[in-house]
Amino acid sequence: MSNDSKPATQVTIEKLRNGRWAFVLKRGSVVYPAHGQFASQIEAISAGQAALKALEAKR
């Protein structure tokens, strides 16, 4: 399987109803639920990037 046929993975950051931050992973058409309840947006971004890096390392 070439790299072109693998689904693109992306991380988005969302603010939850309780004012906390979470990240959402999307791979192709599959959306994984929000993870974490971070106090700041920066914490959510760094955790999301770490999760993305870990997923890409498993490929």
Biopython code that builds the backbone (N, CA, C, O; Angstrom):
import numpy as np
from Bio.PDB.StructureBuilder import StructureBuilder

atoms = [
    (1, "MET", "N", (0.851, -1.176, 0.000)),
    (1, "MET", "CA", (0.000, 0.000, 0.000)),
    (1, "MET", "C", (0.893, 1.233, 0.000)),
    (1, "MET", "O", (1.756, 1.384, 0.865)),
    (2, "SER", "N", (0.685, 2.100, -0.959)),
    (2, "SER", "CA", (1.501, 3.310, -1.039)),
    (2, "SER", "C", (0.984, 4.368, -0.077)),
    (2, "SER", "O", (-0.137, 4.278, 0.423)),
    (3, "ASN", "N", (1.808, 5.358, 0.170)),
    (3, "ASN", "CA", (1.424, 6.445, 1.069)),
    (3, "ASN", "C", (0.266, 7.265, 0.529)),
    (3, "ASN", "O", (-0.476, 7.877, 1.297)),
    (4, "ASP", "N", (0.103, 7.282, -0.804)),
    (4, "ASP", "CA", (-0.980, 8.058, -1.404)),
    (4, "ASP", "C", (-2.349, 7.486, -1.090)),
    (4, "ASP", "O", (-3.324, 8.234, -1.019)),
    (5, "SER", "N", (-2.447, 6.176, -0.900)),
    (5, "SER", "CA", (-3.752, 5.557, -0.667)),
    (5, "SER", "C", (-4.136, 5.500, 0.813)),
    (5, "SER", "O", (-5.253, 5.100, 1.142)),
    (6, "LYS", "N", (-3.234, 5.891, 1.702)),
    (6, "LYS", "CA", (-3.558, 5.906, 3.133)),
    (6, "LYS", "C", (-4.404, 7.131, 3.461)),
    (6, "LYS", "O", (-4.156, 8.211, 2.926)),
    (7, "PRO", "N", (-5.391, 6.977, 4.326)),
    (7, "PRO", "CA", (-6.233, 8.136, 4.658)),
    (7, "PRO", "C", (-5.442, 9.185, 5.430)),
    (7, "PRO", "O", (-4.570, 8.855, 6.234)),
    (8, "ALA", "N", (-5.754, 10.428, 5.180)),
    (8, "ALA", "CA", (-5.098, 11.533, 5.883)),
    (8, "ALA", "C", (-5.599, 11.588, 7.319)),
    (8, "ALA", "O", (-6.787, 11.397, 7.579)),
    (9, "THR", "N", (-4.691, 11.851, 8.245)),
    (9, "THR", "CA", (-5.040, 11.975, 9.656)),
    (9, "THR", "C", (-4.859, 13.432, 10.059)),
    (9, "THR", "O", (-3.856, 14.063, 9.727)),
    (10, "GLN", "N", (-5.846, 13.953, 10.777)),
    (10, "GLN", "CA", (-5.736, 15.331, 11.242)),
    (10, "GLN", "C", (-6.250, 15.444, 12.666)),
    (10, "GLN", "O", (-7.043, 14.629, 13.136)),
    (11, "VAL", "N", (-5.776, 16.475, 13.329)),
    (11, "VAL", "CA", (-6.172, 16.754, 14.705)),
    (11, "VAL", "C", (-6.827, 18.121, 14.733)),
    (11, "VAL", "O", (-6.288, 19.087, 14.192)),
    (12, "THR", "N", (-7.995, 18.201, 15.366)),
    (12, "THR", "CA", (-8.633, 19.492, 15.561)),
    (12, "THR", "C", (-8.830, 19.716, 17.051)),
    (12, "THR", "O", (-8.973, 18.769, 17.824)),
    (13, "ILE", "N", (-8.835, 20.969, 17.434)),
    (13, "ILE", "CA", (-8.984, 21.353, 18.837)),
    (13, "ILE", "C", (-10.368, 21.962, 19.013)),
    (13, "ILE", "O", (-10.798, 22.792, 18.212)),
    (14, "GLU", "N", (-11.057, 21.545, 20.065)),
    (14, "GLU", "CA", (-12.404, 22.048, 20.327)),
    (14, "GLU", "C", (-12.529, 22.493, 21.777)),
    (14, "GLU", "O", (-11.907, 21.924, 22.673)),
    (15, "LYS", "N", (-13.337, 23.509, 21.987)),
    (15, "LYS", "CA", (-13.642, 23.955, 23.342)),
    (15, "LYS", "C", (-14.917, 23.241, 23.788)),
    (15, "LYS", "O", (-15.933, 23.275, 23.094)),
    (16, "LEU", "N", (-14.854, 22.602, 24.941)),
    (16, "LEU", "CA", (-15.994, 21.855, 25.459)),
    (16, "LEU", "C", (-16.984, 22.791, 26.145)),
    (16, "LEU", "O", (-16.679, 23.957, 26.395)),
    (17, "ARG", "N", (-18.158, 22.276, 26.442)),
    (17, "ARG", "CA", (-19.196, 23.089, 27.083)),
    (17, "ARG", "C", (-18.786, 23.588, 28.465)),
    (17, "ARG", "O", (-19.228, 24.649, 28.906)),
    (18, "ASN", "N", (-17.938, 22.815, 29.144)),
    (18, "ASN", "CA", (-17.527, 23.204, 30.485)),
    (18, "ASN", "C", (-16.343, 24.182, 30.487)),
    (18, "ASN", "O", (-15.799, 24.503, 31.544)),
    (19, "GLY", "N", (-15.951, 24.652, 29.295)),
    (19, "GLY", "CA", (-14.871, 25.626, 29.204)),
    (19, "GLY", "C", (-13.494, 25.006, 29.064)),
    (19, "GLY", "O", (-12.509, 25.730, 28.915)),
    (20, "ARG", "N", (-13.401, 23.702, 29.107)),
    (20, "ARG", "CA", (-12.117, 23.012, 28.951)),
    (20, "ARG", "C", (-11.867, 22.746, 27.468)),
    (20, "ARG", "O", (-12.755, 22.948, 26.640)),
    (21, "TRP", "N", (-10.665, 22.294, 27.138)),
    (21, "TRP", "CA", (-10.262, 22.044, 25.762)),
    (21, "TRP", "C", (-10.020, 20.557, 25.543)),
    (21, "TRP", "O", (-9.617, 19.848, 26.464)),
    (22, "ALA", "N", (-10.265, 20.086, 24.328)),
    (22, "ALA", "CA", (-10.041, 18.690, 23.967)),
    (22, "ALA", "C", (-9.566, 18.631, 22.520)),
    (22, "ALA", "O", (-9.713, 19.597, 21.770)),
    (23, "PHE", "N", (-8.991, 17.485, 22.132)),
    (23, "PHE", "CA", (-8.615, 17.308, 20.740)),
    (23, "PHE", "C", (-9.413, 16.149, 20.150)),
    (23, "PHE", "O", (-9.780, 15.204, 20.849)),
    (24, "VAL", "N", (-9.671, 16.243, 18.856)),
    (24, "VAL", "CA", (-10.425, 15.238, 18.123)),
    (24, "VAL", "C", (-9.550, 14.740, 16.986)),
    (24, "VAL", "O", (-9.000, 15.536, 16.225)),
    (25, "LEU", "N", (-9.420, 13.422, 16.868)),
    (25, "LEU", "CA", (-8.652, 12.833, 15.779)),
    (25, "LEU", "C", (-9.595, 12.424, 14.659)),
    (25, "LEU", "O", (-10.657, 11.852, 14.906)),
    (26, "LYS", "N", (-9.202, 12.719, 13.435)),
    (26, "LYS", "CA", (-9.979, 12.308, 12.269)),
    (26, "LYS", "C", (-9.029, 11.620, 11.301)),
    (26, "LYS", "O", (-8.014, 12.189, 10.898)),
    (27, "ARG", "N", (-9.370, 10.392, 10.934)),
    (27, "ARG", "CA", (-8.555, 9.636, 9.987)),
    (27, "ARG", "C", (-9.460, 9.178, 8.857)),
    (27, "ARG", "O", (-10.302, 8.298, 9.036)),
    (28, "GLY", "N", (-9.281, 9.773, 7.712)),
    (28, "GLY", "CA", (-10.164, 9.487, 6.584)),
    (28, "GLY", "C", (-11.560, 9.973, 6.917)),
    (28, "GLY", "O", (-11.760, 11.153, 7.208)),
    (29, "SER", "N", (-12.527, 9.066, 6.876)),
    (29, "SER", "CA", (-13.905, 9.448, 7.211)),
    (29, "SER", "C", (-14.271, 9.071, 8.645)),
    (29, "SER", "O", (-15.405, 9.293, 9.069)),
    (30, "VAL", "N", (-13.324, 8.503, 9.396)),
    (30, "VAL", "CA", (-13.568, 8.080, 10.777)),
    (30, "VAL", "C", (-13.174, 9.200, 11.729)),
    (30, "VAL", "O", (-12.057, 9.715, 11.669)),
    (31, "VAL", "N", (-14.102, 9.575, 12.609)),
    (31, "VAL", "CA", (-13.837, 10.617, 13.605)),
    (31, "VAL", "C", (-13.843, 9.969, 14.986)),
    (31, "VAL", "O", (-14.841, 9.386, 15.409)),
    (32, "TYR", "N", (-12.715, 10.081, 15.677)),
    (32, "TYR", "CA", (-12.618, 9.555, 17.029)),
    (32, "TYR", "C", (-13.114, 10.620, 18.004)),
    (32, "TYR", "O", (-12.891, 11.808, 17.768)),
    (33, "PRO", "N", (-13.775, 10.234, 19.087)),
    (33, "PRO", "CA", (-14.348, 11.231, 19.999)),
    (33, "PRO", "C", (-13.283, 12.110, 20.658)),
    (33, "PRO", "O", (-12.093, 11.795, 20.651)),
    (34, "ALA", "N", (-13.748, 13.212, 21.221)),
    (34, "ALA", "CA", (-12.857, 14.161, 21.877)),
    (34, "ALA", "C", (-12.119, 13.493, 23.027)),
    (34, "ALA", "O", (-12.696, 12.712, 23.784)),
    (35, "HIS", "N", (-10.838, 13.810, 23.146)),
    (35, "HIS", "CA", (-9.999, 13.250, 24.203)),
    (35, "HIS", "C", (-9.492, 14.375, 25.087)),
    (35, "HIS", "O", (-9.087, 15.431, 24.601)),
    (36, "GLY", "N", (-9.518, 14.135, 26.393)),
    (36, "GLY", "CA", (-8.901, 15.046, 27.338)),
    (36, "GLY", "C", (-9.788, 16.201, 27.760)),
    (36, "GLY", "O", (-10.760, 16.555, 27.092)),
    (37, "GLN", "N", (-9.425, 16.760, 28.869)),
    (37, "GLN", "CA", (-10.054, 17.971, 29.374)),
    (37, "GLN", "C", (-8.920, 18.858, 29.863)),
    (37, "GLN", "O", (-8.563, 18.857, 31.041)),
    (38, "PHE", "N", (-8.366, 19.614, 28.926)),
    (38, "PHE", "CA", (-7.197, 20.418, 29.204)),
    (38, "PHE", "C", (-7.603, 21.829, 29.602)),
    (38, "PHE", "O", (-8.604, 22.359, 29.118)),
    (39, "ALA", "N", (-6.822, 22.428, 30.482)),
    (39, "ALA", "CA", (-7.129, 23.761, 30.989)),
    (39, "ALA", "C", (-6.878, 24.840, 29.943)),
    (39, "ALA", "O", (-7.550, 25.871, 29.938)),
    (40, "SER", "N", (-5.906, 24.603, 29.052)),
    (40, "SER", "CA", (-5.603, 25.617, 28.044)),
    (40, "SER", "C", (-5.582, 24.992, 26.655)),
    (40, "SER", "O", (-5.430, 23.783, 26.482)),
    (41, "GLN", "N", (-5.741, 25.861, 25.693)),
    (41, "GLN", "CA", (-5.738, 25.420, 24.309)),
    (41, "GLN", "C", (-4.368, 24.877, 23.912)),
    (41, "GLN", "O", (-4.282, 23.926, 23.135)),
    (42, "ILE", "N", (-3.316, 25.463, 24.427)),
    (42, "ILE", "CA", (-1.953, 25.025, 24.120)),
    (42, "ILE", "C", (-1.721, 23.588, 24.588)),
    (42, "ILE", "O", (-1.095, 22.802, 23.878)),
    (43, "GLU", "N", (-2.215, 23.242, 25.766)),
    (43, "GLU", "CA", (-2.080, 21.871, 26.268)),
    (43, "GLU", "C", (-2.793, 20.887, 25.355)),
    (43, "GLU", "O", (-2.271, 19.805, 25.081)),
    (44, "ALA", "N", (-3.980, 21.249, 24.880)),
    (44, "ALA", "CA", (-4.738, 20.374, 23.986)),
    (44, "ALA", "C", (-4.022, 20.205, 22.647)),
    (44, "ALA", "O", (-4.003, 19.112, 22.083)),
    (45, "ILE", "N", (-3.441, 21.280, 22.146)),
    (45, "ILE", "CA", (-2.709, 21.210, 20.884)),
    (45, "ILE", "C", (-1.507, 20.282, 21.010)),
    (45, "ILE", "O", (-1.276, 19.440, 20.143)),
    (46, "SER", "N", (-0.747, 20.434, 22.079)),
    (46, "SER", "CA", (0.447, 19.595, 22.231)),
    (46, "SER", "C", (0.076, 18.130, 22.446)),
    (46, "SER", "O", (0.759, 17.244, 21.932)),
    (47, "ALA", "N", (-0.987, 17.862, 23.192)),
    (47, "ALA", "CA", (-1.428, 16.472, 23.389)),
    (47, "ALA", "C", (-1.942, 15.882, 22.082)),
    (47, "ALA", "O", (-1.690, 14.714, 21.786)),
    (48, "GLY", "N", (-2.654, 16.674, 21.306)),
    (48, "GLY", "CA", (-3.148, 16.207, 20.014)),
    (48, "GLY", "C", (-2.024, 15.908, 19.048)),
    (48, "GLY", "O", (-2.072, 14.907, 18.333)),
    (49, "GLN", "N", (-1.015, 16.755, 19.014)),
    (49, "GLN", "CA", (0.133, 16.520, 18.146)),
    (49, "GLN", "C", (0.910, 15.273, 18.576)),
    (49, "GLN", "O", (1.402, 14.524, 17.732)),
    (50, "ALA", "N", (1.020, 15.051, 19.889)),
    (50, "ALA", "CA", (1.698, 13.848, 20.388)),
    (50, "ALA", "C", (0.916, 12.597, 19.997)),
    (50, "ALA", "O", (1.514, 11.587, 19.624)),
    (51, "ALA", "N", (-0.407, 12.653, 20.077)),
    (51, "ALA", "CA", (-1.238, 11.508, 19.681)),
    (51, "ALA", "C", (-1.102, 11.240, 18.187)),
    (51, "ALA", "O", (-1.016, 10.085, 17.769)),
    (52, "LEU", "N", (-1.083, 12.289, 17.386)),
    (52, "LEU", "CA", (-0.923, 12.146, 15.939)),
    (52, "LEU", "C", (0.431, 11.527, 15.605)),
    (52, "LEU", "O", (0.523, 10.644, 14.752)),
    (53, "LYS", "N", (1.464, 11.987, 16.269)),
    (53, "LYS", "CA", (2.808, 11.458, 16.048)),
    (53, "LYS", "C", (2.877, 9.975, 16.418)),
    (53, "LYS", "O", (3.511, 9.188, 15.715)),
    (54, "ALA", "N", (2.227, 9.596, 17.520)),
    (54, "ALA", "CA", (2.211, 8.197, 17.950)),
    (54, "ALA", "C", (1.461, 7.324, 16.933)),
    (54, "ALA", "O", (1.892, 6.209, 16.638)),
    (55, "LEU", "N", (0.353, 7.824, 16.404)),
    (55, "LEU", "CA", (-0.395, 7.071, 15.397)),
    (55, "LEU", "C", (0.418, 6.883, 14.122)),
    (55, "LEU", "O", (0.421, 5.801, 13.537)),
    (56, "GLU", "N", (1.101, 7.928, 13.697)),
    (56, "GLU", "CA", (1.890, 7.827, 12.480)),
    (56, "GLU", "C", (3.101, 6.924, 12.650)),
    (56, "GLU", "O", (3.568, 6.334, 11.676)),
    (57, "ALA", "N", (3.611, 6.806, 13.853)),
    (57, "ALA", "CA", (4.739, 5.920, 14.123)),
    (57, "ALA", "C", (4.331, 4.457, 14.033)),
    (57, "ALA", "O", (5.162, 3.600, 13.734)),
    (58, "LYS", "N", (3.054, 4.162, 14.289)),
    (58, "LYS", "CA", (2.562, 2.788, 14.238)),
    (58, "LYS", "C", (2.341, 2.293, 12.810)),
    (58, "LYS", "O", (2.230, 1.086, 12.592)),
    (59, "ARG", "N", (2.274, 3.197, 11.838)),
    (59, "ARG", "CA", (1.996, 2.800, 10.450)),
    (59, "ARG", "C", (3.077, 1.970, 9.880)),
    (59, "ARG", "O", (2.994, 1.557, 8.723)),
]
sb = StructureBuilder()
sb.init_structure("model")
sb.init_model(0)
sb.init_chain("A")
sb.init_seg("    ")
for serial, (resi, resn, name, xyz) in enumerate(atoms, 1):
    if name == "N":
        sb.init_residue(resn, " ", resi, " ")
    sb.init_atom(name, np.array(xyz, "f"), 0.0, 1.0, " ", f" {name:<3s}", serial, name[0])
structure = sb.get_structure()
